[in-house]
Amino acid sequence: MFHLRDRDGRHEVDLIVEGLGGAVVAIEVKLTATPDDNDLRHLLWLKRQLGDKLVDVAVVTTGRHAYRRADGVAVIPAALLGP
């Protein structure tokens, strides 16, 4: 697990989890209940860069409901992660 920031600092992803087979899961943490496209621009950029190697993308929020956006990003309330 690591944090990603590209060389020129234009793109940043909070958490990258890479499995033994090279599969990647990317996670952002946002202090908003309803993330918009601007909040997720770095996840969507990474999705374009990695293609099928990126097996899932998620954003942890302050919201109350978990759902998956039309672009495939899972929206997960922090309260669902534990007590």
Biopython code that builds the backbone (N, CA, C, O; Angstrom):
import numpy as np
from Bio.PDB.StructureBuilder import StructureBuilder

atoms = [
    (1, "MET", "N", (0.854, -1.160, 0.000)),
    (1, "MET", "CA", (0.000, 0.000, 0.000)),
    (1, "MET", "C", (0.903, 1.226, 0.000)),
    (1, "MET", "O", (1.897, 1.284, 0.723)),
    (2, "PHE", "N", (0.542, 2.194, -0.817)),
    (2, "PHE", "CA", (1.330, 3.418, -0.870)),
    (2, "PHE", "C", (0.479, 4.579, -1.360)),
    (2, "PHE", "O", (-0.677, 4.403, -1.747)),
    (3, "HIS", "N", (1.062, 5.757, -1.337)),
    (3, "HIS", "CA", (0.448, 6.995, -1.791)),
    (3, "HIS", "C", (1.072, 7.327, -3.149)),
    (3, "HIS", "O", (2.265, 7.107, -3.356)),
    (4, "LEU", "N", (0.273, 7.852, -4.063)),
    (4, "LEU", "CA", (0.783, 8.172, -5.389)),
    (4, "LEU", "C", (0.726, 9.672, -5.660)),
    (4, "LEU", "O", (-0.308, 10.313, -5.472)),
    (5, "ARG", "N", (1.841, 10.209, -6.097)),
    (5, "ARG", "CA", (1.892, 11.585, -6.604)),
    (5, "ARG", "C", (2.808, 11.533, -7.821)),
    (5, "ARG", "O", (3.945, 11.071, -7.728)),
    (6, "ASP", "N", (2.313, 12.006, -8.959)),
    (6, "ASP", "CA", (3.145, 11.936, -10.154)),
    (6, "ASP", "C", (4.291, 12.937, -10.088)),
    (6, "ASP", "O", (4.325, 13.805, -9.216)),
    (7, "ARG", "N", (5.204, 12.806, -10.998)),
    (7, "ARG", "CA", (6.464, 13.559, -10.969)),
    (7, "ARG", "C", (6.264, 15.068, -10.896)),
    (7, "ARG", "O", (6.975, 15.754, -10.162)),
    (8, "ASP", "N", (5.301, 15.586, -11.652)),
    (8, "ASP", "CA", (5.106, 17.035, -11.655)),
    (8, "ASP", "C", (4.041, 17.509, -10.668)),
    (8, "ASP", "O", (3.732, 18.700, -10.618)),
    (9, "GLY", "N", (3.480, 16.591, -9.884)),
    (9, "GLY", "CA", (2.538, 16.958, -8.834)),
    (9, "GLY", "C", (1.130, 17.283, -9.302)),
    (9, "GLY", "O", (0.330, 17.805, -8.526)),
    (10, "ARG", "N", (0.809, 16.983, -10.561)),
    (10, "ARG", "CA", (-0.532, 17.293, -11.071)),
    (10, "ARG", "C", (-1.579, 16.271, -10.665)),
    (10, "ARG", "O", (-2.771, 16.577, -10.626)),
    (11, "HIS", "N", (-1.134, 15.045, -10.361)),
    (11, "HIS", "CA", (-2.066, 13.976, -10.001)),
    (11, "HIS", "C", (-1.627, 13.331, -8.692)),
    (11, "HIS", "O", (-0.441, 13.094, -8.460)),
    (12, "GLU", "N", (-2.619, 13.053, -7.841)),
    (12, "GLU", "CA", (-2.334, 12.467, -6.535)),
    (12, "GLU", "C", (-3.491, 11.559, -6.141)),
    (12, "GLU", "O", (-4.657, 11.922, -6.296)),
    (13, "VAL", "N", (-3.161, 10.377, -5.632)),
    (13, "VAL", "CA", (-4.165, 9.434, -5.134)),
    (13, "VAL", "C", (-3.753, 9.047, -3.726)),
    (13, "VAL", "O", (-2.598, 8.700, -3.481)),
    (14, "ASP", "N", (-4.713, 9.109, -2.792)),
    (14, "ASP", "CA", (-4.401, 8.904, -1.376)),
    (14, "ASP", "C", (-3.851, 7.521, -1.065)),
    (14, "ASP", "O", (-2.838, 7.408, -0.375)),
    (15, "LEU", "N", (-4.491, 6.469, -1.554)),
    (15, "LEU", "CA", (-4.052, 5.100, -1.254)),
    (15, "LEU", "C", (-4.073, 4.245, -2.517)),
    (15, "LEU", "O", (-5.054, 4.232, -3.260)),
    (16, "ILE", "N", (-2.995, 3.546, -2.740)),
    (16, "ILE", "CA", (-2.897, 2.574, -3.819)),
    (16, "ILE", "C", (-2.579, 1.238, -3.158)),
    (16, "ILE", "O", (-1.614, 1.125, -2.402)),
    (17, "VAL", "N", (-3.382, 0.244, -3.442)),
    (17, "VAL", "CA", (-3.130, -1.105, -2.927)),
    (17, "VAL", "C", (-2.829, -1.984, -4.137)),
    (17, "VAL", "O", (-3.650, -2.121, -5.044)),
    (18, "GLU", "N", (-1.634, -2.578, -4.132)),
    (18, "GLU", "CA", (-1.233, -3.425, -5.248)),
    (18, "GLU", "C", (-1.088, -4.861, -4.769)),
    (18, "GLU", "O", (-0.367, -5.142, -3.812)),
    (19, "GLY", "N", (-1.784, -5.762, -5.448)),
    (19, "GLY", "CA", (-1.747, -7.178, -5.097)),
    (19, "GLY", "C", (-0.543, -7.866, -5.708)),
    (19, "GLY", "O", (0.178, -7.278, -6.514)),
    (20, "LEU", "N", (-0.329, -9.107, -5.323)),
    (20, "LEU", "CA", (0.822, -9.872, -5.804)),
    (20, "LEU", "C", (0.802, -10.048, -7.314)),
    (20, "LEU", "O", (1.860, -10.077, -7.943)),
    (21, "GLY", "N", (-0.370, -10.163, -7.902)),
    (21, "GLY", "CA", (-0.472, -10.330, -9.345)),
    (21, "GLY", "C", (-0.436, -9.026, -10.114)),
    (21, "GLY", "O", (-0.587, -9.037, -11.335)),
    (22, "GLY", "N", (-0.241, -7.903, -9.441)),
    (22, "GLY", "CA", (-0.177, -6.616, -10.100)),
    (22, "GLY", "C", (-1.503, -5.877, -10.182)),
    (22, "GLY", "O", (-1.555, -4.755, -10.684)),
    (23, "ALA", "N", (-2.582, -6.497, -9.692)),
    (23, "ALA", "CA", (-3.881, -5.823, -9.681)),
    (23, "ALA", "C", (-3.832, -4.659, -8.690)),
    (23, "ALA", "O", (-3.210, -4.755, -7.632)),
    (24, "VAL", "N", (-4.498, -3.557, -9.051)),
    (24, "VAL", "CA", (-4.437, -2.336, -8.259)),
    (24, "VAL", "C", (-5.838, -1.891, -7.845)),
    (24, "VAL", "O", (-6.780, -1.960, -8.635)),
    (25, "VAL", "N", (-5.965, -1.433, -6.595)),
    (25, "VAL", "CA", (-7.166, -0.777, -6.090)),
    (25, "VAL", "C", (-6.726, 0.617, -5.638)),
    (25, "VAL", "O", (-5.731, 0.766, -4.929)),
    (26, "ALA", "N", (-7.481, 1.632, -6.059)),
    (26, "ALA", "CA", (-7.142, 3.015, -5.712)),
    (26, "ALA", "C", (-8.249, 3.604, -4.849)),
    (26, "ALA", "O", (-9.432, 3.399, -5.119)),
    (27, "ILE", "N", (-7.857, 4.342, -3.803)),
    (27, "ILE", "CA", (-8.812, 4.896, -2.841)),
    (27, "ILE", "C", (-8.473, 6.356, -2.563)),
    (27, "ILE", "O", (-7.316, 6.700, -2.318)),
    (28, "GLU", "N", (-9.482, 7.198, -2.603)),
    (28, "GLU", "CA", (-9.369, 8.596, -2.203)),
    (28, "GLU", "C", (-10.180, 8.795, -0.934)),
    (28, "GLU", "O", (-11.144, 8.068, -0.694)),
    (29, "VAL", "N", (-9.803, 9.765, -0.126)),
    (29, "VAL", "CA", (-10.553, 10.143, 1.065)),
    (29, "VAL", "C", (-10.941, 11.607, 0.895)),
    (29, "VAL", "O", (-10.083, 12.468, 0.696)),
    (30, "LYS", "N", (-12.241, 11.881, 0.974)),
    (30, "LYS", "CA", (-12.734, 13.248, 0.782)),
    (30, "LYS", "C", (-13.653, 13.640, 1.933)),
    (30, "LYS", "O", (-14.468, 12.836, 2.387)),
    (31, "LEU", "N", (-13.520, 14.862, 2.394)),
    (31, "LEU", "CA", (-14.367, 15.382, 3.465)),
    (31, "LEU", "C", (-15.608, 16.038, 2.876)),
    (31, "LEU", "O", (-15.864, 17.226, 3.075)),
    (32, "THR", "N", (-16.367, 15.235, 2.152)),
    (32, "THR", "CA", (-17.626, 15.661, 1.567)),
    (32, "THR", "C", (-18.590, 14.486, 1.598)),
    (32, "THR", "O", (-18.168, 13.329, 1.576)),
    (33, "ALA", "N", (-19.868, 14.778, 1.650)),
    (33, "ALA", "CA", (-20.870, 13.708, 1.653)),
    (33, "ALA", "C", (-21.162, 13.206, 0.246)),
    (33, "ALA", "O", (-21.471, 12.030, 0.052)),
    (34, "THR", "N", (-21.065, 14.089, -0.727)),
    (34, "THR", "CA", (-21.383, 13.723, -2.114)),
    (34, "THR", "C", (-20.259, 14.179, -3.040)),
    (34, "THR", "O", (-20.260, 15.321, -3.500)),
    (35, "PRO", "N", (-19.312, 13.304, -3.313)),
    (35, "PRO", "CA", (-18.191, 13.672, -4.175)),
    (35, "PRO", "C", (-18.652, 13.919, -5.609)),
    (35, "PRO", "O", (-19.534, 13.227, -6.118)),
    (36, "ASP", "N", (-18.050, 14.906, -6.247)),
    (36, "ASP", "CA", (-18.370, 15.188, -7.642)),
    (36, "ASP", "C", (-17.183, 14.800, -8.531)),
    (36, "ASP", "O", (-16.164, 14.312, -8.042)),
    (37, "ASP", "N", (-17.328, 15.020, -9.824)),
    (37, "ASP", "CA", (-16.276, 14.655, -10.773)),
    (37, "ASP", "C", (-14.944, 15.323, -10.444)),
    (37, "ASP", "O", (-13.889, 14.713, -10.617)),
    (38, "ASN", "N", (-14.982, 16.550, -9.980)),
    (38, "ASN", "CA", (-13.748, 17.246, -9.632)),
    (38, "ASN", "C", (-13.038, 16.568, -8.454)),
    (38, "ASN", "O", (-11.811, 16.480, -8.437)),
    (39, "ASP", "N", (-13.807, 16.091, -7.474)),
    (39, "ASP", "CA", (-13.225, 15.394, -6.323)),
    (39, "ASP", "C", (-12.537, 14.097, -6.743)),
    (39, "ASP", "O", (-11.592, 13.647, -6.095)),
    (40, "LEU", "N", (-13.018, 13.503, -7.831)),
    (40, "LEU", "CA", (-12.543, 12.183, -8.243)),
    (40, "LEU", "C", (-11.656, 12.220, -9.479)),
    (40, "LEU", "O", (-11.353, 11.175, -10.054)),
    (41, "ARG", "N", (-11.240, 13.404, -9.890)),
    (41, "ARG", "CA", (-10.489, 13.536, -11.140)),
    (41, "ARG", "C", (-9.192, 12.721, -11.146)),
    (41, "ARG", "O", (-8.791, 12.210, -12.192)),
    (42, "HIS", "N", (-8.542, 12.597, -10.001)),
    (42, "HIS", "CA", (-7.289, 11.841, -9.960)),
    (42, "HIS", "C", (-7.545, 10.338, -10.051)),
    (42, "HIS", "O", (-6.768, 9.618, -10.679)),
    (43, "LEU", "N", (-8.623, 9.857, -9.433)),
    (43, "LEU", "CA", (-8.985, 8.441, -9.569)),
    (43, "LEU", "C", (-9.328, 8.119, -11.019)),
    (43, "LEU", "O", (-8.907, 7.090, -11.547)),
    (44, "LEU", "N", (-10.087, 8.990, -11.655)),
    (44, "LEU", "CA", (-10.486, 8.752, -13.038)),
    (44, "LEU", "C", (-9.284, 8.836, -13.973)),
    (44, "LEU", "O", (-9.220, 8.103, -14.960)),
    (45, "TRP", "N", (-8.322, 9.727, -13.675)),
    (45, "TRP", "CA", (-7.077, 9.795, -14.437)),
    (45, "TRP", "C", (-6.310, 8.474, -14.319)),
    (45, "TRP", "O", (-5.832, 7.935, -15.317)),
    (46, "LEU", "N", (-6.197, 7.960, -13.088)),
    (46, "LEU", "CA", (-5.472, 6.707, -12.867)),
    (46, "LEU", "C", (-6.153, 5.555, -13.589)),
    (46, "LEU", "O", (-5.484, 4.668, -14.119)),
    (47, "LYS", "N", (-7.465, 5.565, -13.612)),
    (47, "LYS", "CA", (-8.229, 4.530, -14.316)),
    (47, "LYS", "C", (-7.880, 4.536, -15.806)),
    (47, "LYS", "O", (-7.738, 3.477, -16.417)),
    (48, "ARG", "N", (-7.744, 5.710, -16.378)),
    (48, "ARG", "CA", (-7.358, 5.819, -17.799)),
    (48, "ARG", "C", (-5.915, 5.342, -18.008)),
    (48, "ARG", "O", (-5.609, 4.729, -19.031)),
    (49, "GLN", "N", (-5.042, 5.614, -17.058)),
    (49, "GLN", "CA", (-3.636, 5.241, -17.191)),
    (49, "GLN", "C", (-3.414, 3.738, -17.076)),
    (49, "GLN", "O", (-2.632, 3.163, -17.833)),
    (50, "LEU", "N", (-4.103, 3.098, -16.125)),
    (50, "LEU", "CA", (-3.833, 1.691, -15.828)),
    (50, "LEU", "C", (-4.733, 0.708, -16.560)),
    (50, "LEU", "O", (-4.380, -0.465, -16.687)),
    (51, "GLY", "N", (-5.869, 1.149, -17.039)),
    (51, "GLY", "CA", (-6.779, 0.251, -17.756)),
    (51, "GLY", "C", (-7.223, -0.911, -16.882)),
    (51, "GLY", "O", (-7.647, -0.719, -15.742)),
    (52, "ASP", "N", (-7.123, -2.129, -17.430)),
    (52, "ASP", "CA", (-7.606, -3.331, -16.733)),
    (52, "ASP", "C", (-6.792, -3.694, -15.496)),
    (52, "ASP", "O", (-7.259, -4.466, -14.659)),
    (53, "LYS", "N", (-5.591, -3.155, -15.367)),
    (53, "LYS", "CA", (-4.771, -3.416, -14.173)),
    (53, "LYS", "C", (-5.436, -2.833, -12.915)),
    (53, "LYS", "O", (-5.256, -3.349, -11.812)),
    (54, "LEU", "N", (-6.207, -1.749, -13.097)),
    (54, "LEU", "CA", (-6.939, -1.131, -11.983)),
    (54, "LEU", "C", (-8.260, -1.873, -11.833)),
    (54, "LEU", "O", (-9.166, -1.703, -12.648)),
    (55, "VAL", "N", (-8.371, -2.697, -10.789)),
    (55, "VAL", "CA", (-9.546, -3.552, -10.646)),
    (55, "VAL", "C", (-10.691, -2.883, -9.903)),
    (55, "VAL", "O", (-11.836, -3.317, -10.030)),
    (56, "ASP", "N", (-10.413, -1.829, -9.124)),
    (56, "ASP", "CA", (-11.496, -1.103, -8.454)),
    (56, "ASP", "C", (-10.994, 0.251, -7.987)),
    (56, "ASP", "O", (-9.808, 0.443, -7.718)),
    (57, "VAL", "N", (-11.940, 1.190, -7.897)),
    (57, "VAL", "CA", (-11.661, 2.533, -7.396)),
    (57, "VAL", "C", (-12.752, 2.900, -6.405)),
    (57, "VAL", "O", (-13.920, 2.563, -6.596)),
    (58, "ALA", "N", (-12.358, 3.595, -5.343)),
    (58, "ALA", "CA", (-13.319, 3.957, -4.302)),
    (58, "ALA", "C", (-12.950, 5.301, -3.698)),
    (58, "ALA", "O", (-11.799, 5.737, -3.736)),
    (59, "VAL", "N", (-13.966, 5.936, -3.143)),
    (59, "VAL", "CA", (-13.758, 7.171, -2.387)),
    (59, "VAL", "C", (-14.462, 7.010, -1.049)),
    (59, "VAL", "O", (-15.626, 6.612, -0.991)),
    (60, "VAL", "N", (-13.749, 7.321, 0.023)),
    (60, "VAL", "CA", (-14.313, 7.290, 1.373)),
    (60, "VAL", "C", (-14.785, 8.709, 1.682)),
    (60, "VAL", "O", (-14.032, 9.670, 1.530)),
    (61, "THR", "N", (-16.042, 8.829, 2.118)),
    (61, "THR", "CA", (-16.656, 10.143, 2.301)),
    (61, "THR", "C", (-17.250, 10.297, 3.698)),
    (61, "THR", "O", (-17.194, 9.386, 4.524)),
    (62, "THR", "N", (-17.821, 11.478, 3.937)),
    (62, "THR", "CA", (-18.542, 11.742, 5.184)),
    (62, "THR", "C", (-20.038, 11.495, 5.026)),
    (62, "THR", "O", (-20.817, 11.801, 5.929)),
    (63, "GLY", "N", (-20.442, 10.944, 3.886)),
    (63, "GLY", "CA", (-21.859, 10.711, 3.602)),
    (63, "GLY", "C", (-22.463, 9.595, 4.424)),
    (63, "GLY", "O", (-21.792, 8.985, 5.256)),
    (64, "ARG", "N", (-23.740, 9.334, 4.186)),
    (64, "ARG", "CA", (-24.488, 8.322, 4.940)),
    (64, "ARG", "C", (-24.773, 7.062, 4.136)),
    (64, "ARG", "O", (-25.114, 6.030, 4.714)),
    (65, "HIS", "N", (-24.639, 7.127, 2.808)),
    (65, "HIS", "CA", (-25.043, 6.004, 1.963)),
    (65, "HIS", "C", (-23.892, 5.550, 1.076)),
    (65, "HIS", "O", (-23.140, 6.358, 0.532)),
    (66, "ALA", "N", (-23.779, 4.229, 0.946)),
    (66, "ALA", "CA", (-22.804, 3.642, 0.034)),
    (66, "ALA", "C", (-23.497, 3.400, -1.306)),
    (66, "ALA", "O", (-24.658, 2.992, -1.352)),
    (67, "TYR", "N", (-22.776, 3.655, -2.385)),
    (67, "TYR", "CA", (-23.311, 3.405, -3.720)),
    (67, "TYR", "C", (-22.161, 3.385, -4.709)),
    (67, "TYR", "O", (-21.031, 3.746, -4.379)),
    (68, "ARG", "N", (-22.461, 2.964, -5.912)),
    (68, "ARG", "CA", (-21.459, 2.980, -6.973)),
    (68, "ARG", "C", (-21.930, 3.950, -8.044)),
    (68, "ARG", "O", (-23.052, 3.856, -8.543)),
    (69, "ARG", "N", (-21.054, 4.882, -8.386)),
    (69, "ARG", "CA", (-21.370, 5.883, -9.404)),
    (69, "ARG", "C", (-21.409, 5.241, -10.794)),
    (69, "ARG", "O", (-20.912, 4.131, -10.984)),
    (70, "ALA", "N", (-21.992, 5.937, -11.747)),
    (70, "ALA", "CA", (-22.081, 5.435, -13.119)),
    (70, "ALA", "C", (-20.701, 5.187, -13.735)),
    (70, "ALA", "O", (-20.563, 4.333, -14.611)),
    (71, "ASP", "N", (-19.671, 5.928, -13.285)),
    (71, "ASP", "CA", (-18.317, 5.740, -13.809)),
    (71, "ASP", "C", (-17.565, 4.604, -13.113)),
    (71, "ASP", "O", (-16.392, 4.367, -13.401)),
    (72, "GLY", "N", (-18.243, 3.901, -12.196)),
    (72, "GLY", "CA", (-17.649, 2.740, -11.532)),
    (72, "GLY", "C", (-17.006, 3.010, -10.192)),
    (72, "GLY", "O", (-16.578, 2.068, -9.524)),
    (73, "VAL", "N", (-16.921, 4.258, -9.772)),
    (73, "VAL", "CA", (-16.292, 4.591, -8.496)),
    (73, "VAL", "C", (-17.244, 4.223, -7.345)),
    (73, "VAL", "O", (-18.397, 4.654, -7.324)),
    (74, "ALA", "N", (-16.750, 3.426, -6.396)),
    (74, "ALA", "CA", (-17.525, 3.080, -5.204)),
    (74, "ALA", "C", (-17.424, 4.235, -4.213)),
    (74, "ALA", "O", (-16.329, 4.714, -3.916)),
    (75, "VAL", "N", (-18.569, 4.677, -3.704)),
    (75, "VAL", "CA", (-18.617, 5.739, -2.705)),
    (75, "VAL", "C", (-18.938, 5.068, -1.369)),
    (75, "VAL", "O", (-19.991, 4.449, -1.215)),
    (76, "ILE", "N", (-18.025, 5.196, -0.408)),
    (76, "ILE", "CA", (-18.134, 4.462, 0.857)),
    (76, "ILE", "C", (-18.091, 5.439, 2.022)),
    (76, "ILE", "O", (-17.091, 6.134, 2.199)),
    (77, "PRO", "N", (-19.151, 5.508, 2.819)),
    (77, "PRO", "CA", (-19.118, 6.366, 4.014)),
    (77, "PRO", "C", (-18.080, 5.839, 5.013)),
    (77, "PRO", "O", (-18.005, 4.634, 5.255)),
    (78, "ALA", "N", (-17.303, 6.721, 5.578)),
    (78, "ALA", "CA", (-16.291, 6.330, 6.567)),
    (78, "ALA", "C", (-16.937, 5.581, 7.734)),
    (78, "ALA", "O", (-16.319, 4.680, 8.301)),
    (79, "ALA", "N", (-18.160, 5.937, 8.098)),
    (79, "ALA", "CA", (-18.837, 5.286, 9.230)),
    (79, "ALA", "C", (-19.052, 3.797, 8.985)),
    (79, "ALA", "O", (-19.222, 3.042, 9.943)),
    (80, "LEU", "N", (-19.050, 3.358, 7.737)),
    (80, "LEU", "CA", (-19.231, 1.922, 7.450)),
    (80, "LEU", "C", (-17.952, 1.112, 7.620)),
    (80, "LEU", "O", (-17.985, -0.118, 7.591)),
    (81, "LEU", "N", (-16.826, 1.800, 7.797)),
    (81, "LEU", "CA", (-15.547, 1.094, 7.883)),
    (81, "LEU", "C", (-15.267, 0.522, 9.275)),
    (81, "LEU", "O", (-14.359, -0.294, 9.433)),
    (82, "GLY", "N", (-16.017, 0.930, 10.259)),
    (82, "GLY", "CA", (-15.805, 0.399, 11.607)),
    (82, "GLY", "C", (-16.496, 1.242, 12.646)),
    (82, "GLY", "O", (-17.089, 2.272, 12.326)),
    (83, "PRO", "N", (-16.422, 0.808, 13.900)),
    (83, "PRO", "CA", (-17.114, 1.545, 14.966)),
    (83, "PRO", "C", (-16.518, 2.917, 15.232)),
    (83, "PRO", "O", (-17.002, 3.642, 16.101)),
]
sb = StructureBuilder()
sb.init_structure("model")
sb.init_model(0)
sb.init_chain("A")
sb.init_seg("    ")
for serial, (resi, resn, name, xyz) in enumerate(atoms, 1):
    if name == "N":
        sb.init_residue(resn, " ", resi, " ")
    sb.init_atom(name, np.array(xyz, "f"), 0.0, 1.0, " ", f" {name:<3s}", serial, name[0])
structure = sb.get_structure()
